[in-house]
Amino acid sequence: MGQSEAERLTREFETDRVSGFWFEVAIPENAFERCRDLARRHGHQFGMRTLDSLHVACALELKADRFWTFDERQAKLAKAQGLKS
């Protein structure tokens, strides 16, 4: 991806965010504790990185029903935690 494509995508994302299509939420208070727990229990099994487990931990803390990702490790962990894709 070239610089102009990256800039275009950034502008489109910002437009979507301002319109309310995407919204920001703070990292939930217990997400880091849950992240640590997930990494401890499943890190070796799925080969997770810190951001993989933090992403899933946030979804769980925010009571998400579904978890969308293109990352295979995150998807496996999310499924193991009962999140639907």
C-alpha positions in Angstrom: 0.0 0.0 0.0 1.4 3.4 -1.0 1.4 6.6 1.0 -1.6 8.1 -0.9 -3.7 4.9 -0.3 -2.9 4.9 3.4 -3.9 8.6 3.6 -7.1 7.9 1.8 -8.0 5.0 4.1 -7.2 7.2 7.1 -9.5 9.9 5.9 -12.3 7.4 5.2 -11.9 5.9 8.7 -12.1 9.4 10.2 -15.2 10.2 8.2 -16.8 7.0 9.4 -15.8 7.7 13.0 -17.2 11.2 13.0 -20.5 10.0 11.4 -20.9 7.4 14.2 -20.3 4.3 12.1 -17.3 3.5 14.4 -17.1 4.7 18.0 -14.4 4.8 20.6 -14.6 3.3 24.0 -12.0 3.3 26.8 -10.1 0.1 27.6 -12.2 -1.6 30.2 -10.8 -1.4 33.8 -10.3 -5.1 34.2 -9.0 -5.7 30.6 -5.4 -5.9 31.6 -6.0 -8.4 34.3 -8.1 -10.5 32.0 -5.4 -10.2 29.3 -2.8 -11.5 31.7 -5.0 -14.4 32.7 -5.7 -15.3 29.1 -2.0 -15.1 28.2 -1.1 -17.3 31.2 -3.8 -19.9 30.4 -3.7 -20.0 26.6 -0.5 -18.2 25.4 1.4 -21.4 24.8 -1.6 -23.1 23.1 -2.3 -20.4 20.5 1.1 -18.6 20.3 -0.5 -15.3 21.3 1.1 -12.0 21.5 0.2 -9.4 24.1 -2.1 -7.4 21.8 -3.9 -10.6 20.7 -4.9 -11.4 24.3 -5.6 -7.7 25.1 -7.9 -7.5 22.0 -9.9 -10.6 23.2 -9.9 -9.4 26.8 -11.4 -6.1 25.8 -14.1 -7.8 23.8 -14.9 -10.1 26.8 -15.0 -7.2 29.2 -17.3 -5.2 26.9 -19.6 -8.2 26.8 -19.3 -8.6 23.0 -21.3 -11.4 21.4 -19.1 -11.6 18.3 -15.4 -11.1 17.6 -14.3 -10.1 14.1 -10.6 -10.5 13.2 -8.4 -11.6 10.4 -5.8 -12.7 12.9 -5.8 -16.5 13.3 -4.5 -16.5 16.9 -7.1 -14.0 18.1 -9.8 -15.9 16.4 -8.8 -19.2 18.1 -8.6 -17.5 21.5 -11.9 -15.7 21.0 -13.6 -19.0 20.0 -12.1 -20.8 23.0 -13.6 -18.0 25.2 -17.1 -18.5 23.7 -17.2 -15.5 21.3 -18.8 -16.1 17.9 -17.2 -15.0 14.7 
